[in-house]
Amino acid sequence: MLKALTIAKWEFLERIKRKSFIFSMIVMPLLIVTFSLLPSMLISDIKDSPMPLGLVDFTNQYKKDFSNELSKFILPDGQPTFLILNFSNNGTDKESILSFADKQVLNNGVNGYVIIDKNKGLHLTFRTNGLYGTEKIGLIEKTFNKILAKRELTNAGLNTSEIDKVFNNFVTLQKEYIEGKDENDILKSFITSYLFIILLITMVLFSGGMFVRSLVLEKSNRIMEIILSSCTSKQLLLGKVLGLSVFGLFQFLIWFLLGIFLYKTNTFDFSLIKNIEYQILFFVVGYIFYSSIFIGLGSIVTADSEAQQLTGFLSIFLISPILFAFQIISSPNSILALVLSYFPLTAAPAMLLRLNSTNPSVMEIISVISVLVFSLYLVVLVSSKLFRVGLLNTGKKPTLKEIYAWLKLK
Amino acid sequence: MLEIKNIKKYYNSKPVVNDLSFKVTEGNIFGLLGPNGAGKTTTLRIILGILLPASGNVYFNGQPTNESFFNLTGYLPEERGLYPKSNVRNILSYLGKLKGVGRAKVEKNINYWLERLELTQYKKYKLEELSKGNQQKIQFISAIIHQPKVLILDEPFSGFDPLNQNIFREIIVELSKERYVILSTHQMDLAESLCKEIVLINNGKEVISGTLGNILSTDKNLYEVSFSSNITELDFNKFNSVNIISKKENTVIIDLAEVSPAYFIKEISKLYEVSEFKKIKPSLHQTFLSLINSDQ
């Protein structure tokens, strides 16, 4: 045990002294902060800024009423929703006015403009060059129709108070969310779901990759022979696993401290992460599971390039649930989500995604954890066997037949 | 006494060490010799406990070796390399502690050996920052930092210049006085000058073993024959049992085995113009070649 601890201490200290580790400790928190702030930054940008809107009224009958009505829409922070710019007089003819208005859009002076024209009937057109948001388009359309309706009612002989009464009796559709979140909160939850997965992927690939590279180095320059003349392969395996685990834990601790900082400074809304206790559970079990695979892989590979290939291969499984993130989050109990949850190589990241958008039953969580733990047991069995036999294998990548023969060795 | 008894090892059903036995006594340097692929490294790995034999055992002081034997051995492998990105002190300290030595003693030994080999100033250098020769010295120190009772050296002088070879030759002789030292090498002159006992193996089997004196005085009938001109191809077909040990320009060393010298010189003179013919005392190199040739 003492030798295993000596190896673990060496593995841990040698890794944290590396420049790559120090670099990762700076880059990772930056990424985390960015990922934490990005959703709210993006959403606040969409929701809170007044939007410049151009207006071209060729009929010369609606621009005043239209501007007045649109300016009644106010954002939560008190700013107007629309900033109306009248382009109707910027040109001598229709063509030149439209050309001017187009230029304003292309030069980002306005996000788009509304054309009111009368040609075999009244036409309302919205010209834009990008995203404007369906909700705001709806507001523009609704406002114009309101003006038209008011004029019709006036023509029909209703006075102002009667007209107001008609409009005041209109019912607005209210949206309600079962868990009290609005669309922005759901978007935030969706993006923050990535946080744990990205942490998991980074930790697994970084520490696992480091582990494999160190094994390859030890094998290729024959330090392995010196080490194996000092301890048993079991002690070496135990020492390496301990060192790798403490290294992972150390990384996690630093990020955890960063999380506390973000929480204390209200930079990141932790209430958006659902089932945090289960997320941590799947994170830890997933990390140990993938690390064990790396131990087995490290025993097989004989060169850095092979190590990179195998790391890349493993990362496909880690990343694959992200490719289906939309489907998993929008339908967390679909067959795809369930298959990815019960397939050991994708279980941890898939569950991290699902846990943020649904509340799986305790039975389901126990089932998935059982699958992961059983797979972990099998991986440790295979990895320790490959580790024992593969340590002295250098120069030539073993064939599948040889690996099978190693596994059969007693 | 370190005793290797009837060890066998197979790779893909092919024997690489085949019923090999020998004894190493304290205070002597024991030579494990053989051509490439003879099974030397596998034998050393079995002694060190890195590999398990298919059968047979390694005994130390009459007891089969176990995990505790790890702490008694020091190993300098033929292919060298330590941790290039780590500093010299940390590497030596780690390898010393891995051999069960306490921190204080390891530090003391590190300081002693670095000073003795004039490497103190490199103590905090990364290994990769040292010259190749100095890296070799650090590797050597790593094998002896824990003062092992059994020291196993596989081609210890490869990579050393003649000056350093002399320094390490003296150190090995000094260390061997109270230790069991096994030296595996291709350099026969080195083995001849350092070893008192040797075992020569080929194809995993013992070819000959014993004290160097006995081996060199075996019944080899070695003669040096010089010809007046450079002979490109010697025709010794009529002397079936004669072995050519070595050939250099117009001189060959041959083992006449059971052929009479008088008969040989009479017959060979009919074919070539012989300028000199004399009996020689075999060197270990010549004996090695002779034995390996006759074994094949």
HADDOCK unambig.tbl for C-alpha pairs under 7 A between the chains (distance, minus, plus):
assign (segid A and resid 3 and name CA) (segid B and resid 98 and name CA) 5.83 0.50 0.50
assign (segid A and resid 6 and name CA) (segid B and resid 98 and name CA) 6.62 0.50 0.50
assign (segid A and resid 221 and name CA) (segid B and resid 80 and name CA) 6.35 0.50 0.50
assign (segid A and resid 221 and name CA) (segid B and resid 81 and name CA) 4.73 0.50 0.50
assign (segid A and resid 221 and name CA) (segid B and resid 82 and name CA) 6.84 0.50 0.50
assign (segid A and resid 222 and name CA) (segid B and resid 79 and name CA) 6.55 0.50 0.50
assign (segid A and resid 222 and name CA) (segid B and resid 80 and name CA) 6.60 0.50 0.50
assign (segid A and resid 222 and name CA) (segid B and resid 81 and name CA) 6.21 0.50 0.50
assign (segid A and resid 223 and name CA) (segid B and resid 81 and name CA) 6.18 0.50 0.50
assign (segid A and resid 223 and name CA) (segid B and resid 82 and name CA) 5.67 0.50 0.50
assign (segid A and resid 226 and name CA) (segid B and resid 75 and name CA) 6.49 0.50 0.50
assign (segid A and resid 228 and name CA) (segid B and resid 50 and name CA) 5.59 0.50 0.50
assign (segid A and resid 229 and name CA) (segid B and resid 48 and name CA) 5.61 0.50 0.50
assign (segid A and resid 229 and name CA) (segid B and resid 49 and name CA) 6.30 0.50 0.50
assign (segid A and resid 229 and name CA) (segid B and resid 50 and name CA) 5.61 0.50 0.50
assign (segid A and resid 229 and name CA) (segid B and resid 70 and name CA) 5.94 0.50 0.50
assign (segid A and resid 230 and name CA) (segid B and resid 70 and name CA) 4.94 0.50 0.50
assign (segid A and resid 230 and name CA) (segid B and resid 71 and name CA) 6.42 0.50 0.50
assign (segid A and resid 230 and name CA) (segid B and resid 98 and name CA) 6.08 0.50 0.50
assign (segid A and resid 230 and name CA) (segid B and resid 99 and name CA) 5.61 0.50 0.50
assign (segid A and resid 231 and name CA) (segid B and resid 70 and name CA) 6.52 0.50 0.50
